[in-house]
Amino acid sequence: KKYKVLLEELEKAKEFINFEYFIIKEGMVFNKIKEVLIRKAQEGVEVRFLYDDFGCIDIPKKVLKELIDNGIKIACFNKINFKLFRPSINYRNHRKIVVIDNKVGFTGGINIGDEYAHLDEYYGFWRDTHLKIEGSGARDLNVVFIKDWYHTTGEFLNDEKQVKEH
């Protein structure tokens, strides 16, 4: 149910989509989401895509390039350098956040992957919880995204559309 509602809300985006996940795996679920994100970016919606390097280690570089080539701003949280061991390798971003125009937000435990939609028999069935947040709570969730984006990129998102309340 989460993915269906998420896709419906992504389609409504007019100004921006801020998208942040710990785990994103290629498959039917991600392909549908990617298609909408690309289309919205091509329509002029600002789309930011923040992913954790460890959680998304299996995403091919060609997929990231496809996002960039279609106008999506991407950033990798805490890039892992396997040549150097640092305690920061354990500093991961396990968040799952989507904010759309500061009107609607999503957060919870469900990552992006076919196994979360019970489309991958290998993992079997499990249940996780996700929330759809509307109103001022969506704006508050966006503040978390803005902080993570700044930590990762050094870009502070303080323009009117990112901070206004709907």
N, C-alpha and C positions, 0 to 999 in steps of 0.2 A: 504493500500500500504506500509506503514512503516514497518509492521511486515514481509511482504514478502521480502522486500529489506534487513531488518535486518538479517533475517535467512540466506539469500544468502551470506551476508558478514561474518556472524559468521562461516559459513562453510569454508571460505577461510583462517581462522586464522591459522598461523604457529607458532607464538611465544607467544602471550598473548592476553587475552580478559579481559578488565577491565569493569565491569558491575555495575552500580550504579543507583538505583531507589528509589523514595519516596514511591510509592504504587506498590505492586506486589500482585496479587490475583491469587489463584489457578483457573485453568480452561483450556480450549483448547489452548489459546494463551500461557500461561505460560508453559504448559506441552510440547509444541513444542520447546520453547526456552530452557527449562530445559534439554530436550533430547539432543539438540545440545551442550549445555555447558558441560554436562557430557561426551558426546562422545569426544569432543575436549580435555577435561582434561585427559581422558584415552589415547588419542593419544600423550600426552606430552605437550600440550599447557598449559601455566600457566593461570588459570582462577581465577579471584578475583571477589567476589560478595558482594557488599556493599549495605545494605538496611537500611531504616529508621525504627526504632522500632515502632513508632506510625503509620506510613503509612502502615506497613506490619504486623500489630497486628494480623491479621487473618491467617497468614501463620503457618501451624502446625509445631511443633518441628520435626516431622518425616521427613518433606520435607527438612528442614535445615540439619538434620542428613544425609539424602540421598546425599545432595550436598557434605558435608564434607567427607563422606565415599567414594565418587567417585573422591576425589582429588581436590575439589574446595575449595579455601580459602575464608571463609566468615567472615564478620564483621558487627556488628550492630551499627549503628550511634546513639549515645546519648541514650543508654538504659534507659527506663523509669522505675522508682521505684515508684509505686503507693502508697507505704507506707509512703514515704517522699515527701512532696510538695516542689518543687524547681522551681524558675523561669525558670530554664533550660528546664523544660518540654515543653516550647514553642519554644525552640531552635531546630528546625527540619531541616532536609535536604530534600528540595523539588526538588533536582536535578534529572534529567533523563539523564544519560550519559552512552554511550558505546564507548570504544576505542578498536580498533582491530589493533595490530601490529604497532601502530602509523601511519597507512596508511589511515584508515577510522574511522570516529567518528560519533556519533549520539547524538543529544540533542534537547530539545524542551519541549512540554507540554504533550506528550502522555506517560502515565504510562503503566504498564503491567497488563492487565485485559481484560476479554472478552467484557466488556462494551465499551472499547475503539475501538473494532473492530466491534461494532454493533451486537454482538452475544448474548447480554443479553437484552431482551425486557423490563425488569423492568426500565432500565435507559433511554430507548428511544434513539433517535439520537442526537448526538452532534458532532461537528467538532473541532478538535484541530490540531495544527501544530507541525511538527517535521522536523529537518534538518539532512541531510547527509553531512558530511564535509570530504573532502579529502585533502591530502597533509599536509602542515605545520600546518594548522588549527586543524587537528586531534591531532597532537603532543601538541599543545597549550591546547586543551581540556583535554588531558591526564594530564597536569600539575595540573588542577583543581582536577581530580581524585586522583592524587598522594597526594595532600594536604589533601583531605578528608580522604584518607586511613591512612595517618600519624596521623591526628587528632584523628581518631578512634582507631588505633591499636598501634601507636608509631613506626611502621615499615616505614622507609624511603625507597621508591622504587627508587634507583638511579643507578641500574645496566644498562649496555649498552642498552639492548633492550627496557627499559622503557623510555630512554631519547633521543635515536638517532632519527634523522629525516630521513624519507624515501622520 
